[in-house]
Amino acid sequence: MGKTNVRNKKVACFSRATWCEPFRALLVHPNVKPYLEEVLGKKYRLDHGPGLIAMEDGTEGGTLHGGGIERPDFSEAYFFKYGRIYTGLTVVEYMLADEGPGEGGLALIPGSHKANLPCPTSMKRYEKYQKHVLEINAKAGDAVIFTETLTHGTLPWKGAHQRRALLYKFSPGFQAYSAGAHQITYPDYIEDMSPEQREVMEAPHIRH
Ligand SMILES: O=C(O)CCC(=O)C(=O)O
């Protein structure tokens, strides 16, 4: 039994406190925003997050999830039509610490967002076919962007340093995956955000 993975720890990261500014800025990071606009449309919105991942050496991993057919509702669909990608929930994972070869952490199955057959359970548990599961190596400060439809998850952490990453999950502007807990729990926390940040915090609706 490994240590528990501290995932999606709820932090009041969008409040008015000065230390919340970096979390707000990452909603609309200029190097990331163009990719989200390309994949989700100009009026993408924060669906849920940010969540903080913190793992010490020996922390257990988690079952891989997502996949081309496992969640067939449109919130996690993926298709390509007439020159552009259409997909739902999309992850931006900001690495706060390096993730090097053999250390574990974020892993995914390339191409699985287009799968037409379910992923074997033994593969999702990382018991078989490990050679097809790609461990993502990245440096602190990198952003990894992927559709939640891709089969992905967490490998046990073996790094000597603490693994830390922030998860932001975005949806097309008209669509919600989660119940939008942030809007209910903190109804006033977007008031002093910049107009650009507030736009990303809007409840789902069609915007032209
Ligand atoms: O980075 C990780 O550990 C995996 C993240 C994950 O499972 C998710 O985004 O749903």
The ligand as an SDF file (V2000), in Angstrom:
LIG
                    3D

 10  9  0  0  0  0  0  0  0  0999 V2000
   -1.4390   14.1380  -13.8640 O   0  0  0  0  0  0  0  0  0  0  0  0
   -2.0330   13.1790  -13.4210 C   0  0  0  0  0  0  0  0  0  0  0  0
   -1.6210   12.5610  -12.4400 O   0  0  0  0  0  0  0  0  0  0  0  0
   -3.3150   12.6980  -14.0780 C   0  0  0  0  0  0  0  0  0  0  0  0
   -4.3690   13.7230  -14.1830 C   0  0  0  0  0  0  0  0  0  0  0  0
   -5.7090   13.1270  -14.3840 C   0  0  0  0  0  0  0  0  0  0  0  0
   -5.9310   11.9870  -14.1440 O   0  0  0  0  0  0  0  0  0  0  0  0
   -6.8070   13.9210  -14.9200 C   0  0  0  0  0  0  0  0  0  0  0  0
   -6.5780   14.9980  -15.4380 O   0  0  0  0  0  0  0  0  0  0  0  0
   -7.9540   13.4640  -14.8760 O   0  0  0  0  0  0  0  0  0  0  0  0
  1  2  2  0
  2  3  1  0
  2  4  1  0
  4  5  1  0
  5  6  1  0
  6  7  2  0
  6  8  1  0
  8  9  2  0
  8 10  1  0
M  END
$$$$
